[in-house]
Amino acid sequence: MAIAETSRIGRGGDLDNMKLFSGNAHHELGKRVADYLGLELGALTSTRFSDGEIRLMVEESARGDDVFIIQPTCQPVNDTLMELLIMLDAFRRASASRITVVCPYYGYARQDKKIKPREPVTARLVADLVERAGAHRMVCVDLHAEQIQGFFDIPVDHLYAGPILGNFYLEAGYGEADDIVIVSPDVAGVGRARSLAEMLRAPIAIIAKRRPEPNKVDIVEIIGDVSGRRCIMIDDMCDTGGTMIMGAEALLKRGAVDVQVACTHAVLSGNASQRLQDSVISQVIVLDTVPIPSVKTFPKLQVLPSAPLLGEAIRRIHLNESVSTLFRDWR
């Protein structure tokens, strides 16, 4: 495919010597990030051999360039991860001066520790593979577990989607309401819920749960007062929807008058979209960190853009500016 020569004066700074590429995982997001930066995506061809192997070709010089690759390792996870590794190897062999992986959604993140004997720590394995393939830096959005940053020996910029979600609710008038409560669907997500609660000046509640097996959840207890309140449940991802649906039902039984869900990554496996649409949840707010095909959209779903966040982080990394100041008001 032919790509026009990129403009090197992007938004808010000189982006000379920088090139932006996107894999097949979420090409539309790559285009939106390029638009934000005032650039065009670099020329890259990724096809398949007859046996299913990935054939990749970088169609323009990357020698000495600061290369950014946008590739969430989302469904199909193994294919998108393998394509990312091949892209990294291609740019390393093309003599790029620095290669930054912009991975909005980090696949295998839920396998971040051993729970039972003889289990792998696959999130660490993926980090090793990405590093070994040639990445110099990693950018992720709302990692499932913060400790994944420590699995890398290269710098990791961990971006937070909370301010985007918080601003959405502020613009909708939720910051002025006295009947809002922010709910964490588990103990591990209390920090995320507390940050949104401080942004909206609302109290928090916590759902204590247990997982008898993967993608199964039992509600144990609800900590906090939700009676007569509108609840916003915030989490890093929505996969099967089971946690959110059962949590919403439990909140309504405790006297809540409305339950909304705010998630960063809309994984939406299986029939999750239909289950959420048919559930007691009134609205589902997500970001576009992973592609959401039309068959997975539903009336209650609203998608917020992540390109401004990713684009600004890329710009700052290239210009050696602070990324953490983007979240000065987000604790």
Secondary structure, 3 states (H helix, E strand, C coil): CCCCCCCCEECCEECCCEEEEECCCCHHHHHHHHHHHCCCCCCEEEEECCCCCEEEEECCCCCCCEEEEECCCCCCHHHHHHHHHHHHHHHHHCCCCEEEEEECCCCCCCCCCCCCCCCCCHHHHHHHHHHHHCCCEEEEECCCCHHHHHHCCCCEEEECCHHHHHHHHHHCCHHHCCCEEEEECCHHHHHHHHHHHHHHCCCEEEEEEECCCCCCCEEEEEECCCCCCEEEEEEEEECCCHHHHHHHHHHHHCCCCEEEEEEEEECCCCCHHHHHHHCCCCEEEEEECCCCCHHHCCCCEEEECCHHHHHHHHHHHHCCCCCHHHHCCCC
